[in-house]
Every structure is written in C-alpha cells, then in structure tokens.
Amino acid sequence: MTTTVRQLLDKKGRDVFTVRPDQSVYEALTLMADKNIGAVLVTDEQGVPAGIFSERDYARKVILLNKSSRETPVSEVMTAKLISASPDQTVRQCMQLASEKHIRHLPVINEEGALEGMLSIGDLVKAVLDEQASTIEQLENYIASG
C-alpha cells in the first residue's frame, strides 16, 4: 500500500499555523511553543506562502547572530525558498525530498497554489512505519492462510 500526501492529511488533519512576515520572531516562537510544533508557515496578508520559519532558522539566524527575538521580524530570518509537496505525491517521495533537501517540514500546496496542510518529518516517518506494519500483517495473513 502506497500512502499519498492527501491520504495522510485526511488522517492527521490539515491545520497549518501561520505568522505574517512583519511579526516578531518572539511571536512566532510563542505560537510554536503553544502548539508544540517546530515550524510555522509565513504568509502574506492574502494568505499566500512567503516562506517558513523553523527552530533551525531561530538557532542559526537569531541566536548565533545575537539578534533580539522581540525586535527581529520573521521576514529577516525565515527561509524564503519554500520547498513544498503536492497532495498527489507519495509519503515515500516526500521522505526522499526532505532527506535530499535537509528539511524537516513540508507545506502541502495543491495544483491551484492553495495551501492544504503541513507535514513534518515525524508525520512522514510514522506513515512509512504504518505502511510497513500493514505490509507485514498482510504477508503474515497470506502465509498463515496458505
């Protein structure tokens, strides 16, 4: 069984937490802490994705550069080059993409350019493990019935 991103989002949910580019890093971190997430999507006033802000961005572009999280806008430290997945991609394709690009969060954007959800590397790993468990169960049932 090959799970698509759409199927995974149907199970996990499609909530995406966002901040605006002009909000402070502190506000973004507060949201991330409140929601227990490692990244937020940065969107403009129309809700169009402009980038992503993650714990990695905070560590490398705020802490190490001795910037103030209360005064620094997210736009100054976010990752502007957004790498995304489509709903029709498979979970395994997304795992490969995340691995190749060294990223931990993938926004899901459909063919019309609309945001459908967000996947973390943890979501992808869990889905792959679930697929493997299902395959093992099917093989065990096949062997037992043979």
Rosetta silent file (secondary structure, phi, psi, omega in degrees, C-alpha in Angstrom):
SEQUENCE: MTTTVRQLLDKKGRDVFTVRPDQSVYEALTLMADKNIGAVLVTDEQGVPAGIFSERDYARKVILLNKSSRETPVSEVMTAKLISASPDQTVRQCMQLASEKHIRHLPVINEEGALEGMLSIGDLVKAVLDEQASTIEQLENYIASG
SCORE:     score description
SCORE:     0.000 S_00000001
   1 L     0.000  129.425  179.289    0.000    0.000    0.000 S_00000001
   2 L  -110.610  118.564 -177.591    1.352    3.389   -1.005 S_00000001
   3 L   -87.359  133.113  175.327    0.056    6.314    1.021 S_00000001
   4 E   -92.217  163.885  176.583   -0.383    9.669   -0.683 S_00000001
   5 H   -59.862  -40.445  179.056    0.034   13.028    0.999 S_00000001
   6 H   -58.609  -45.774  179.294   -3.713   13.604    0.578 S_00000001
   7 H   -63.635  -40.561  178.965   -4.491   10.381    2.465 S_00000001
   8 H   -64.687  -42.632  178.454   -2.035   11.295    5.222 S_00000001
   9 H   -65.829  -34.257  177.036   -3.575   14.761    5.614 S_00000001
  10 H   -60.883  -36.089 -179.835   -7.043   13.191    5.759 S_00000001
  11 H   -80.224  -46.891 -171.412   -5.863   11.180    8.782 S_00000001
  12 H   -83.008  -29.287 -174.995   -3.651   13.732   10.524 S_00000001
  13 L   109.100  163.989 -173.743   -5.575   16.906    9.811 S_00000001
  14 L  -117.191   15.725  179.686   -4.913   19.976    7.731 S_00000001
  15 L   -63.471  132.932  174.752   -4.205   22.599   10.384 S_00000001
  16 L  -130.712  126.710  179.600   -1.412   24.968    9.418 S_00000001
  17 L   -96.688  132.256 -173.406   -0.187   27.609   11.831 S_00000001
  18 E  -129.206  158.594  170.536    0.994   30.823   10.223 S_00000001
  19 E  -133.455  161.399  175.643    2.589   34.151   11.005 S_00000001
  20 L   -90.197  154.677 -178.888    2.958   37.293    8.920 S_00000001
  21 L   -58.899  -29.069 -176.850    6.409   38.430    7.738 S_00000001
  22 L   -85.865   -6.036  177.285    6.220   41.581    9.897 S_00000001
  23 L   -71.897  156.302 -178.199    5.551   39.689   13.132 S_00000001
  24 E   -77.403  155.982  174.562    8.431   39.309   15.552 S_00000001
  25 H   -57.309  -37.703  179.729   10.460   36.145   15.908 S_00000001
  26 H   -59.711  -43.861  178.424    9.278   36.125   19.529 S_00000001
  27 H   -62.497  -40.892  178.848    5.629   35.966   18.421 S_00000001
  28 H   -64.784  -43.267  179.521    6.430   33.099   16.057 S_00000001
  29 H   -64.237  -38.262  178.434    8.293   31.220   18.797 S_00000001
  30 H   -62.226  -44.720  177.818    5.403   31.737   21.215 S_00000001
  31 H   -61.910  -44.844 -179.816    2.970   30.237   18.684 S_00000001
  32 H   -61.338  -41.500  178.804    5.322   27.318   18.040 S_00000001
  33 H   -66.788  -44.126 -179.962    5.634   26.647   21.770 S_00000001
  34 H   -60.460  -37.751 -175.934    1.856   26.925   22.325 S_00000001
  35 H   -96.374   -2.959 -179.272    1.127   24.457   19.500 S_00000001
  36 L    55.707   50.849 -179.807    4.150   22.219   20.198 S_00000001
  37 L  -125.578  161.198 -175.983    5.393   22.495   16.610 S_00000001
  38 L  -100.941   -3.046 -179.295    8.819   23.035   15.101 S_00000001
  39 E  -160.630  155.047  173.460    7.926   25.452   12.304 S_00000001
  40 E  -128.878  147.462  175.231    5.315   27.929   11.124 S_00000001
  41 E   -81.367  140.350  177.255    4.439   28.962    7.625 S_00000001
  42 E  -102.309  121.152 -178.203    4.964   32.638    6.850 S_00000001
  43 E  -125.531  152.201  176.539    2.128   34.067    4.752 S_00000001
  44 L   -79.199 -175.260 -176.052    1.309   37.490    3.378 S_00000001
  45 L   -61.318  -26.522  179.506   -1.945   39.352    4.068 S_00000001
  46 L   -88.542    0.567 -179.375   -3.734   37.312    1.367 S_00000001
  47 L    84.694   10.666  179.288   -2.575   34.021    2.906 S_00000001
  48 L   -81.090  128.136  179.900   -0.051   33.319    0.152 S_00000001
  49 E   -58.939  131.062  179.596    3.007   31.436    1.467 S_00000001
  50 E  -114.554  -13.477 -178.879    6.087   33.663    1.599 S_00000001
  51 E   164.974 -169.123  179.092    8.419   31.300    3.450 S_00000001
  52 E  -138.912  144.385  177.712    8.814   29.139    6.510 S_00000001
  53 E  -121.974  124.552 -175.703   10.269   29.848    9.944 S_00000001
  54 E  -127.277  170.177  175.031   11.658   26.939   11.938 S_00000001
  55 H   -56.425  -35.486  179.031   13.591   26.215   15.096 S_00000001
  56 H   -63.603  -42.892  177.272   16.639   25.800   12.848 S_00000001
  57 H   -60.216  -42.365  179.511   16.185   29.345   11.500 S_00000001
  58 H   -61.177  -47.811 -177.998   15.972   30.625   15.064 S_00000001
  59 H   -63.901  -42.390 -173.302   19.120   28.829   16.160 S_00000001
  60 H   -87.172  -31.143 -171.883   21.208   29.804   13.144 S_00000001
  61 H  -110.672   -9.726  177.935   19.912   33.261   12.260 S_00000001
  62 H  -114.921  -63.926 -176.799   18.854   34.748   15.592 S_00000001
  63 H   -59.366  -54.474 -175.316   20.740   33.142   18.475 S_00000001
  64 L   -66.736  -23.789  178.977   24.082   32.691   16.718 S_00000001
  65 L   -98.223    8.033  175.238   23.931   36.195   15.247 S_00000001
  66 L    56.946   41.513  177.473   22.997   37.683   18.626 S_00000001
  67 L   -92.984  160.530  177.909   19.746   39.231   17.363 S_00000001
  68 L   -90.360  123.689 -179.729   16.787   40.103   19.551 S_00000001
  69 L   -69.963  -23.642  178.747   13.814   37.800   19.013 S_00000001
  70 L   -78.743  -23.560 -176.509   11.448   40.530   20.241 S_00000001
  71 L  -106.252  -18.494 -176.317   12.737   43.094   17.733 S_00000001
  72 L   -86.367  125.729  176.562   13.624   40.960   14.712 S_00000001
  73 E   -74.490  148.787  179.963   10.832   40.454   12.160 S_00000001
  74 H   -56.196  -36.944 -177.892   10.284   36.917   10.906 S_00000001
  75 H   -57.762  -26.641 -177.821   10.894   38.122    7.322 S_00000001
  76 H   -75.736  -23.378 -173.475   14.530   38.837    8.230 S_00000001
  77 H  -126.306   -2.954 -179.074   15.313   35.270    9.306 S_00000001
  78 L   -70.379  162.780  171.156   12.759   32.991    7.605 S_00000001
  79 E   -88.518  110.960 -174.469   13.678   30.571    4.854 S_00000001
  80 L   -80.625  -28.880  179.873   12.206   32.282    1.807 S_00000001
  81 L   -80.929  100.393 -174.577   12.861   29.470   -0.666 S_00000001
  82 L   -85.799  124.450  173.687    9.872   27.295    0.069 S_00000001
  83 L  -103.625  126.698 -174.825   10.102   23.602   -0.748 S_00000001
  84 L  -131.228  169.469  176.331    6.663   22.031   -0.833 S_00000001
  85 E  -116.145  160.825  174.517    4.832   18.816   -1.591 S_00000001
  86 L  -107.007  156.067 -178.392    1.696   18.197   -3.622 S_00000001
  87 L   -60.821  -23.713 -176.785   -1.292   16.191   -2.351 S_00000001
  88 L   -88.749   -8.764  177.233   -0.724   13.520   -5.022 S_00000001
  89 L   -69.435  157.301  176.466    2.861   12.750   -4.049 S_00000001
  90 E   -87.632  160.167  177.082    3.533    9.642   -2.019 S_00000001
  91 H   -59.642  -40.697 -179.603    4.799    9.696    1.537 S_00000001
  92 H   -64.532  -38.297  176.298    7.978    7.965    0.364 S_00000001
  93 H   -62.289  -40.051  178.669    8.576   10.665   -2.272 S_00000001
  94 H   -66.770  -38.986  176.472    8.218   13.293    0.452 S_00000001
  95 H   -60.198  -43.676  179.645   10.655   11.425    2.700 S_00000001
  96 H   -64.028  -44.123  178.867   13.166   11.407   -0.139 S_00000001
  97 H   -60.702  -47.541 -179.849   12.619   15.123   -0.815 S_00000001
  98 H   -61.844  -39.362  179.472   13.016   16.012    2.866 S_00000001
  99 H   -67.081  -47.281 -178.934   16.171   13.920    3.075 S_00000001
 100 H   -63.767  -39.480 -175.798   17.741   15.360   -0.081 S_00000001
 101 H   -92.046   -2.326  179.944   16.931   18.972    0.837 S_00000001
 102 L    56.785   49.125  179.108   17.763   18.553    4.565 S_00000001
 103 L  -122.588  158.825 -177.245   14.397   19.893    5.680 S_00000001
 104 L  -116.664   -7.160 -177.369   12.015   18.813    8.428 S_00000001
 105 E  -138.265  132.606 -179.851    8.752   20.497    7.373 S_00000001
 106 E  -124.772  112.174  170.867    6.897   20.381    4.073 S_00000001
 107 E   -67.907  146.296  178.145    3.957   22.637    3.291 S_00000001
 108 E  -107.578  119.546 -176.704    1.446   20.894    1.033 S_00000001
 109 E  -124.231  127.790 -176.811    0.292   23.063   -1.861 S_00000001
 110 L   -81.085 -179.445 -175.731   -2.223   21.864   -4.448 S_00000001
 111 L   -60.345  -28.457  179.820   -2.246   22.407   -8.220 S_00000001
 112 L   -84.854   -0.749  179.958   -4.135   25.706   -7.828 S_00000001
 113 L    87.720    7.903 -179.660   -1.477   27.014   -5.450 S_00000001
 114 L   -87.233  143.345  179.041   -3.687   26.705   -2.358 S_00000001
 115 E   -74.925  127.978 -178.719   -2.254   25.569    0.941 S_00000001
 116 E  -111.281  -19.861 -178.274   -3.664   22.179    2.024 S_00000001
 117 E   168.265 -172.970  179.277   -1.591   21.326    5.082 S_00000001
 118 E  -140.495  136.116  177.234    1.841   20.864    6.592 S_00000001
 119 E  -117.508  138.474  173.740    3.834   17.679    7.123 S_00000001
 120 E  -101.853  165.092  176.700    6.724   17.175    9.491 S_00000001
 121 H   -59.870  -33.700  177.048    9.424   14.561    9.137 S_00000001
 122 H   -63.151  -40.549  176.545    7.785   12.837   12.117 S_00000001
 123 H   -60.482  -42.492 -177.598    4.477   12.608   10.225 S_00000001
 124 H   -68.722  -43.787  178.939    6.275   11.047    7.268 S_00000001
 125 H   -61.286  -45.298  179.463    8.254    8.543    9.358 S_00000001
 126 H   -60.263  -42.171 -179.694    5.100    7.441   11.186 S_00000001
 127 H   -64.799  -40.593  178.299    3.265    6.960    7.876 S_00000001
 128 H   -65.609  -42.101  178.095    6.096    4.851    6.440 S_00000001
 129 H   -63.247  -39.805  177.078    6.198    2.715    9.594 S_00000001
 130 H   -62.822  -41.452  177.504    2.416    2.253    9.388 S_00000001
 131 H   -60.801  -45.429 -178.907    2.753    1.168    5.735 S_00000001
 132 H   -64.046  -41.925  178.895    5.449   -1.350    6.666 S_00000001
 133 H   -62.430  -40.265  178.693    3.391   -2.759    9.551 S_00000001
 134 H   -64.653  -42.580  178.629    0.410   -3.169    7.216 S_00000001
 135 H   -62.880  -43.999  178.977    2.546   -4.971    4.622 S_00000001
 136 H   -61.115  -43.838  179.682    3.969   -7.314    7.279 S_00000001
 137 H   -62.409  -43.173  178.999    0.464   -8.101    8.550 S_00000001
 138 H   -62.705  -41.593  179.047   -0.762   -8.842    5.022 S_00000001
 139 H   -66.546  -40.599  178.291    2.196  -11.148    4.369 S_00000001
 140 H   -63.041  -42.073  178.123    1.687  -12.950    7.677 S_00000001
 141 H   -64.737  -39.540  179.169   -2.011  -13.479    6.848 S_00000001
 142 H   -64.128  -45.825 -179.596   -1.112  -14.729    3.380 S_00000001
 143 H   -64.587  -43.066 -178.236    1.443  -17.202    4.778 S_00000001
 144 H   -66.644  -31.578 -178.068   -0.926  -18.387    7.507 S_00000001
 145 H   -85.634  -10.829 -175.286   -3.762  -18.976    5.038 S_00000001
 146 L   -77.575    0.000    0.000   -1.522  -20.831    2.572 S_00000001
